Amino acid sequence: MKKPPIIWTNALLFALTLSATIILIPYREISHGFELIEWITFVVLAFASGLSITAGYHRLWSHKTYKAHWSARFVFALGGALALQNSALHWSSDHRVHHKHVDDNEKDPYSANMGFWYSHIGWMLREYHAHRYHDYKNVRDLQNDKIVMWQHHHYLTLALLMNIGLPIFLGWLNGDIASMLLMAGLLRLVVVHHCTFFINSLAHIWGSQPYTDKNTARDNGFLALLTYGEGYHNFHHIFENDYRNGIKWWHYDPTKWLINLLAWCRLAHGLRVSPQERIDTAALQMQLKRTQNNVARLQNADELLDKLQSEYEELKTHLNAYYHAKKQLLDAKKKQLMVKDLSGKVKELKLKLLEQQKQWKLLTQAYA
């Protein structure tokens, strides 16, 4: 089968930036050295460009998980140009297709089923999907955003200004343009590129599936460290309209923290959160499925499977009852009704749920 034509602009960009990084950064370090300010600028601009992709391109524009003030959107547009991953319109169009047809080799632009190389970078090197790119029909809502369209129409100019002009200016201020271009321009670009690409590749190969196994997406705390919180990818693929990726307090998700900060500053609103009942139910179903698979291999499987199913149904009943009562309590508080009895009921149901969850944990762990 004949391979699609190479996209030479992309191929040269990725090849030259990576090669230059491998050669020039060590050479400059040995021959001249880098100052602390250059390392600091590298980190600051890496976060600025990376968070513009995760909080802007991804959670704001692709999934509409919250709404942002024009000033925040403007900064994300500039940061997106700094990240050099195409315009927000183009990026969001690709990403929505990915979610709609995840793991479909014919339709998913960066299907993980095509292998690590393809999903990481290969899909951008050849015209694999030229027959349907790009009418932007799936991002018509974004075409009403003046900042998105301004960035789209002036993307090349903005990309050059942010990736070359900005490092040169900062280097001029510091008195060392070459070192700043290498650190804040070249190294920063390559690192952010490949960390972002890990979400398309490694996050569909390496990690756990606590919420769904209907696609290849994985949760991986280590990848979250490299991708500004995007590593909790299994959660994201089942709850894509949630502005969070890391939902536990200990999860490293600076993108979520940035969105919360914007909301606190009144620069963001309408933050969308998936109902906790749905999240708990999805996790419960996956626990049941895994335990059933393990139990099925045992000699007394039928008896154990019946017990497992019974415990699952009882826990699910307690779960639904607790969240229903909790919703009634919240509604009552909003209407300023008497809530004493409802509060007592919620506490009682919570205690029963915790006890049932404890029993469920012991049961599933016994056959892990």
Buried (B, 14 or more C-beta within 10 A) or exposed (E): EEEEEEBEEBBEBBEEBBEBBEEBBEEBEEEEEBBEBBEEBBEEBBBBBBBBBBBBBBBBBBBBBBBBBEEBBBBBBBBBBBBBBBBBBBBBBBBBBBBEBBBEEEBBBBBBBBEBEBBBBBBBBBEBBEEEBBEBEBBEEBEEBEBBBBBBEBBEEBBEBBBEBBBBEBBEEBEBBEBBBBBBBBBBBBBBBBBBBBBBBBBBBBBEBBBBEEBBBBBBBEBBEBBBBBBBBBBBBBBBEBBBBBBEEEBBBBBBBBBBEBBEEEBBEEBBBBEEBBBBBBBBBBBBEBBBEBBEEEEEBEEBBEEBEEBBEEBBEBBBBBBEBBEBBEEBEEEEEEBEEBBEBBEEBBEEBEEBBEEBEEBBEEBE
